[in-house]
Amino acid sequence: MRKTLILTSIAVASIGAIYALAIYVRMDGFAFAWALNFLLMLCVSVFTEIQKSPLTSSYYNEKEWEQRGKIYEYLGINLFRKFLVVIGWEAVIRKSSPIAKSTASLTNLYYKTKKSELDHVIILLIVLPFNVFVAIKFGILKSLWLLILNIVLNLYPIFLQRYNRPRIERAVNLSKRRESLV
């Protein structure tokens, strides 16, 4: 009951914050698109962290069409990874969540890829209707910031998690095998 109340409160506060953002910041510019994405990152991250779901859905499993990450490489995931290094995001993440050479650490990283992907999928799906609304009300050109930032801040991070997860899963399995031999 308490958890439901907390999750409901987060959802209501998030809706209120988004409403205030829409009223005080013009929806047809960069500032709104940027603020909306980061506001949603905060709200969604808190919501999913409190929810503490085990994220066991088959959705997170690698699909045949992903071709062991080749589709993501074709879509430019390696360029996006370099971009994250250049802007310093990779260093920030590794500092806050270092990767140790243990099965527990790798398993935790594997779970974090699922949570991160879920967060970005939720944000992507929330931003899309805003994108459509702004395109209809103000014109397609005015909605480009929402579209561009949704792609860079949500779609490519989803691709990155889906690209990395099978590799991390193989590392977890290898680590478990090594531990069983010792």
Order of alpha helices (4+ residues) and beta strands (2+ residues): alpha-alpha-alpha-alpha-alpha-alpha-alpha-alpha
